């Protein structure tokens, strides 16, 4: 399934999958703190929960999050422009 496309181009099965993902997802706010200790990267979430990961995982996750965030912003712009009358 290609969820990198605008919402207006999703079929009903993809829309259902997005709804299921949103229903089971935990919203993540701004991290409070990110630090390195003993060769691990730690991220303290807005709710105080701390996640630990290896440096390579942190780098990969950072790249993946950046790419996904950019795709989401682009899709939102495309969806909004499709709603405007011509």
MODELLER restraints for C-alpha pairs under 7 A, 6 or more apart:
rsr = mdl.restraints
at = mdl.atoms
rsr.add(forms.Gaussian(group=physical.xy_distance, feature=features.Distance(at['CA:4:A'], at['CA:71:A']), mean=6.24, stdev=0.5))
rsr.add(forms.Gaussian(group=physical.xy_distance, feature=features.Distance(at['CA:5:A'], at['CA:75:A']), mean=6.50, stdev=0.5))
rsr.add(forms.Gaussian(group=physical.xy_distance, feature=features.Distance(at['CA:6:A'], at['CA:75:A']), mean=4.73, stdev=0.5))
rsr.add(forms.Gaussian(group=physical.xy_distance, feature=features.Distance(at['CA:6:A'], at['CA:78:A']), mean=6.63, stdev=0.5))
rsr.add(forms.Gaussian(group=physical.xy_distance, feature=features.Distance(at['CA:6:A'], at['CA:79:A']), mean=6.12, stdev=0.5))
rsr.add(forms.Gaussian(group=physical.xy_distance, feature=features.Distance(at['CA:7:A'], at['CA:79:A']), mean=6.78, stdev=0.5))
rsr.add(forms.Gaussian(group=physical.xy_distance, feature=features.Distance(at['CA:8:A'], at['CA:79:A']), mean=6.65, stdev=0.5))
rsr.add(forms.Gaussian(group=physical.xy_distance, feature=features.Distance(at['CA:29:A'], at['CA:45:A']), mean=6.94, stdev=0.5))
rsr.add(forms.Gaussian(group=physical.xy_distance, feature=features.Distance(at['CA:29:A'], at['CA:46:A']), mean=5.44, stdev=0.5))
rsr.add(forms.Gaussian(group=physical.xy_distance, feature=features.Distance(at['CA:30:A'], at['CA:45:A']), mean=6.76, stdev=0.5))
rsr.add(forms.Gaussian(group=physical.xy_distance, feature=features.Distance(at['CA:30:A'], at['CA:46:A']), mean=5.70, stdev=0.5))
rsr.add(forms.Gaussian(group=physical.xy_distance, feature=features.Distance(at['CA:31:A'], at['CA:43:A']), mean=6.73, stdev=0.5))
rsr.add(forms.Gaussian(group=physical.xy_distance, feature=features.Distance(at['CA:31:A'], at['CA:44:A']), mean=5.72, stdev=0.5))
rsr.add(forms.Gaussian(group=physical.xy_distance, feature=features.Distance(at['CA:31:A'], at['CA:45:A']), mean=4.39, stdev=0.5))
rsr.add(forms.Gaussian(group=physical.xy_distance, feature=features.Distance(at['CA:31:A'], at['CA:46:A']), mean=5.18, stdev=0.5))
rsr.add(forms.Gaussian(group=physical.xy_distance, feature=features.Distance(at['CA:32:A'], at['CA:44:A']), mean=5.50, stdev=0.5))
rsr.add(forms.Gaussian(group=physical.xy_distance, feature=features.Distance(at['CA:32:A'], at['CA:45:A']), mean=5.70, stdev=0.5))
rsr.add(forms.Gaussian(group=physical.xy_distance, feature=features.Distance(at['CA:32:A'], at['CA:46:A']), mean=5.59, stdev=0.5))
rsr.add(forms.Gaussian(group=physical.xy_distance, feature=features.Distance(at['CA:33:A'], at['CA:43:A']), mean=5.94, stdev=0.5))
rsr.add(forms.Gaussian(group=physical.xy_distance, feature=features.Distance(at['CA:33:A'], at['CA:44:A']), mean=5.22, stdev=0.5))
rsr.add(forms.Gaussian(group=physical.xy_distance, feature=features.Distance(at['CA:34:A'], at['CA:42:A']), mean=5.58, stdev=0.5))
rsr.add(forms.Gaussian(group=physical.xy_distance, feature=features.Distance(at['CA:34:A'], at['CA:43:A']), mean=4.50, stdev=0.5))
rsr.add(forms.Gaussian(group=physical.xy_distance, feature=features.Distance(at['CA:34:A'], at['CA:44:A']), mean=6.33, stdev=0.5))
rsr.add(forms.Gaussian(group=physical.xy_distance, feature=features.Distance(at['CA:35:A'], at['CA:41:A']), mean=5.83, stdev=0.5))
rsr.add(forms.Gaussian(group=physical.xy_distance, feature=features.Distance(at['CA:35:A'], at['CA:42:A']), mean=5.29, stdev=0.5))
rsr.add(forms.Gaussian(group=physical.xy_distance, feature=features.Distance(at['CA:35:A'], at['CA:43:A']), mean=6.71, stdev=0.5))
rsr.add(forms.Gaussian(group=physical.xy_distance, feature=features.Distance(at['CA:36:A'], at['CA:42:A']), mean=6.09, stdev=0.5))
rsr.add(forms.Gaussian(group=physical.xy_distance, feature=features.Distance(at['CA:40:A'], at['CA:52:A']), mean=6.46, stdev=0.5))
rsr.add(forms.Gaussian(group=physical.xy_distance, feature=features.Distance(at['CA:40:A'], at['CA:53:A']), mean=5.71, stdev=0.5))
rsr.add(forms.Gaussian(group=physical.xy_distance, feature=features.Distance(at['CA:40:A'], at['CA:54:A']), mean=5.02, stdev=0.5))
rsr.add(forms.Gaussian(group=physical.xy_distance, feature=features.Distance(at['CA:40:A'], at['CA:55:A']), mean=6.03, stdev=0.5))
rsr.add(forms.Gaussian(group=physical.xy_distance, feature=features.Distance(at['CA:41:A'], at['CA:52:A']), mean=5.68, stdev=0.5))
rsr.add(forms.Gaussian(group=physical.xy_distance, feature=features.Distance(at['CA:41:A'], at['CA:53:A']), mean=5.34, stdev=0.5))
rsr.add(forms.Gaussian(group=physical.xy_distance, feature=features.Distance(at['CA:41:A'], at['CA:54:A']), mean=6.14, stdev=0.5))
rsr.add(forms.Gaussian(group=physical.xy_distance, feature=features.Distance(at['CA:41:A'], at['CA:55:A']), mean=6.04, stdev=0.5))
rsr.add(forms.Gaussian(group=physical.xy_distance, feature=features.Distance(at['CA:41:A'], at['CA:58:A']), mean=6.79, stdev=0.5))
rsr.add(forms.Gaussian(group=physical.xy_distance, feature=features.Distance(at['CA:42:A'], at['CA:50:A']), mean=6.61, stdev=0.5))
rsr.add(forms.Gaussian(group=physical.xy_distance, feature=features.Distance(at['CA:42:A'], at['CA:51:A']), mean=5.63, stdev=0.5))
rsr.add(forms.Gaussian(group=physical.xy_distance, feature=features.Distance(at['CA:42:A'], at['CA:52:A']), mean=4.53, stdev=0.5))
rsr.add(forms.Gaussian(group=physical.xy_distance, feature=features.Distance(at['CA:42:A'], at['CA:53:A']), mean=6.57, stdev=0.5))
rsr.add(forms.Gaussian(group=physical.xy_distance, feature=features.Distance(at['CA:43:A'], at['CA:50:A']), mean=5.53, stdev=0.5))
rsr.add(forms.Gaussian(group=physical.xy_distance, feature=features.Distance(at['CA:43:A'], at['CA:51:A']), mean=5.24, stdev=0.5))
rsr.add(forms.Gaussian(group=physical.xy_distance, feature=features.Distance(at['CA:43:A'], at['CA:52:A']), mean=6.54, stdev=0.5))
rsr.add(forms.Gaussian(group=physical.xy_distance, feature=features.Distance(at['CA:44:A'], at['CA:50:A']), mean=4.33, stdev=0.5))
rsr.add(forms.Gaussian(group=physical.xy_distance, feature=features.Distance(at['CA:44:A'], at['CA:51:A']), mean=6.47, stdev=0.5))
